[in-house]
Amino acid sequence: LVGLRLVEERKSETHRTGENTSSTENWIEANGRLFIEDAFLSPVIPASLGAGETFETRFAVPAPRLGPPTAHLGEAIVAWALDVRWDVAMGDDAFVATYLPVAQHPDLIRAGVAGLGGKALLDAVDVEGATISVTTPLPAAAGSMIEIGAAWPGAPGGPARIELHRRTNAPNGVEGIVAVAATDSDALRAGSARALLEVPADAPPSFDGADLEVEYVVRVLVDRRFQPDSAVERPVAIA
């Protein structure tokens, strides 16, 4: 059982082309490594097969208890495979492999493994004088709708919006707004602001593993004219 971590990284190199001139080359490099290689010696695989001969057996291997789950972040990938290898004496080893999707059990998030639980699973979270609530069940599934309520008695005046952000620590990762709904500061102050945000069907789950992290937050923002925006946020778990 092997787990692959593949990430994109921005690279650059500057070359001096003359006494006072230089050129810079920029590129994106994809670097991968196996973060898990678990070997299982049962069942016994035949050491050799004749031409046209086949071998078939049933077996089970333990799933990775703490993941991380299969995930495609765009700028990074976590993938799993089952790999059968033959040690060929004095030659190149032979192998066959098949892709194996691994899902993350919601109980891992509920148990707070790797910091994924806690406030990310609460119905309501108080933050800096505001309350942001999620009235739909958590963790939310990719492709589902999240219903948000917000009460911010001290919200400044101005246009407002409620956003779902995805954050990652991948080298090329950037904070992305994956869903947004408009509201207004009057509704925030009255505690009647509501939003229905769609989690993209291809959204990776919240996870922490293989030196990669993905987290989501609900952010309530007021756009103040000619002044810095004001915002409060809470974490939310995606399964």
Secondary structure, DSSP 8 states (H G I E B T S, - for coil): -EEEEEEEEEEEEEEE-SSS-EEEEEEEEEEEEEEEE-----S---S---TT------------TT----EE-SSEEEEEEEEEEE--TTS--EEEEEE------HHHHHTTGGG-SGGGG-SEEEETTEEEEE-S-SSB-TT-EEEEEEE-TT--SSEEEEEEEEEE-STT---EEEEEEEEEHHHHHHT-EEEEEE--TT----EEETTEEEEEEEEEEE--TTS--EEEEEEE-B-
